[in-house]
Amino acid sequence: MHFYHEHILPHLIHLVCGSSNFHRQRERIVPQAEGRVLEVGMGSGLNLEFYDPGRVKALFALEPSRGMRKKARKALSKAPIPVEILDLPGEEIPLEKNTMDTIVLTYTLCTIPDWRKALGQMRRVLSPSGKLLFAEHGRSPDPKVARMQNRLQTIWGPISGGCHLGREIPTLLEEGGFQIQKLETGYDLKGPKFVSYQYLGVATPRG
């Protein structure tokens, strides 16, 4: 599985997550980033083109997968702002407390093994007045679709790099110490309902 995750999976994820469907969601979320920004789960760098160099002072991109970092080289060479790569998982963010103005999460929270610890780390490094921008897929409110997500998970997880189909993103964020300030939901991606229910929004640290 190591060869698959390092050499095949990055290309598959880039192909799927680089589609026009995901492009539209990224375009709605990423340009809102400002100040000192941490992107958790940079992947192949699909968000980089959407950062506004007039609003972003510094960008730190966390990506633990060597295969994904390699896949991101082309996007990094064209990035509108300098990027500092942090090659650690989301559970280990090597930044000082309260130093980030924005955290960006796009199609990442579904894959982090210890999401509670990772969100705790994000809460730690985000300033009290900062914001967390998110675009994620997750649990459908339709019971039939949710049951399908549960049934498919044992197959889906290993082939997708640990992606969880049924995580209820707002609940995770709230349990991780954030308050939802803005939320849009719906089947916003073309494709099977079990993977296309979206959560887009803004959260802030809970005081």
N, C-alpha and C positions, 0 to 999 in steps of 0.2 A: 504493500500500500504506500510505502514511502515514495517509490518512483512515481506512482499515480499522483500523489498529492503535490509533489515538487515539480513534475514535468508535464503532466497532462491536465490536471484540475485547473491550474491557473489560466490556461488557454480557454477551457470550457467556461469558466466563470467570467472571463473577459468578454467572451462572445455573447453570452446570455445577458449579463449585466450592462453590456455596452449597447444594447438594442435601443431603438427609438423610444420604447415604452419607459425604460429606466431613465433615459436621457431627459425626458420631460419632467420627471420627478426631481432629478438632481438640479435641473435648471430652476426649479421653484424654490429649492431649499438652500443650496450652497451660496448663492450670491448674498444671502442675508448675513453671512459670517463677517465679523469685524474684529479689529484689534489683534490681540495675540490669540491665535487659533490652534486648537488641537483637533486633528482628524483621527478618529480611532477606527482602524481597519481601512487603510488607504487602498488596499487591493492593487489593481493594475493602474491606479492613478486616474480613474475615470472622472473624478470630481475636479481635478486640478484646473481644467479650462474654465470652470465656472466661478473661481474666486476673483473678487474685484480687487485689483492691486491698489485702488484708491481707498479701500476700506480696511484691508488686512495689513497689519504691521509685521507679523511674523507667522509662519505656518510650520507646525510640528506634525509630522505624519507617522502614526504608529502602525507598523505592519510586521507581524512575527514571521510570516512565511517567506522564506528565501526565494521560492519560486515566484511568488507574487511581486516581490521587490524587483526581481529581474525583469518580469513582465512590465513593470512600471517605468523602466528606464526611458522609453521613448516619450511618454507623457511628461516625465520629470524634465526632460531636455527642453520641452516646449512650455513649461509652466510659467505663468505670468508673474510669479513671485518666487523668491528663494524658498526652498523646502528643506527642513532638517528631518532626516529619517531616524525614527526610533524603532529598532528591530527587536521589540519586546511585545508580549501579549498584552491585551487590555487590562489584565489583572495586575500588571506591573508597569505603572506609568512613572518614568523617571523625571518628574518635574516637581518644582516646589509648590507648596500649598498656596492656593488663591492667586495663581499667576496667569491663568487663562481667562480671556474674555468670552470666547466662544468654543464650544465643542460641537463637532460635526459627526453624526452617526448616519451612514447610509448603507442599509442592507448589511449590517454588521452585528447588531445585537442578537440576531437569530443564531449566530455561530459561536459566540463566546461561551466556553464551557461553564465558568463560574461567573455568571452575569451579575450576581449580587456584589461580589468582590470588585468586579470591574467598574460597576456604577459607583461604588464607594470611592474608588480611586478617582473617577471623573469628578465626583462631588468634591473631593479633597482639593484637586488642582484648579477647579473653576472658582472664579472670584464670586463673592456674594451677590454682585450685581450682574453676573454673567448669564449666558443663556446656552441651552443645549438644543441644537437643531437636529431633527431626525426625520428620516424617510425609511420606513421599514415595512416588511411584509410580516404577516402573523396570523393569529387565530381568527377564523371566520366566525361571525355571530350566528351563522346558519348552523343549527345542530347537525344536520346531515353532512355538511361540508367539514365541520369540526371533527366529526367521527371519522371521516375519510382521512383527514390530516393525521389523526392518531394512528390509524391503521397503517398508513404509508410510512410513518416515521422511521421504523426499523430498517426499511430499505433506503429511504431518501437520505437519512443522515450520513451513512458511510460514503455514498457516492457524491455527496454535495459538499464535503468538507466540514461536516458537523452541523449543517443548517437544521434548525428546528422549525417545522412548519407551523406549529400551534402555539407559539409564545404570544401572550396577550401583552403587547408592548406597553400600553399606558400603565397597566398594573405593575410591570417590572420597573418602570421609571419611578413610579410613586413609592414602591417598596425600596427603591435604591436611593431615596432621599430627594426626589425632585417633585415639583408641582407642574402639572400640565397647564400651560397658558393658552395654547391654541392647538386644535386637533381637527384634522380632516381624515375621514375614513371612507372606504369603499373599494369595490373591485375595479381599481384604476389601471390595472395591467391586463393586456390581452393574454389569453391563455386559460388553463384550467383553474377553476375557482379555488382549488386547494392550495394554490401557490400565489394567487393574485390579489388577496385582500390586503389593502395598504393602510398604513398609519403614517400620516405626515403632520408635523407640527413643531411647536416650540415648548420647551420646559425650562424652568428656572430652579435654582437650589432652594430647598425648603429651609426656612430659617430656624 
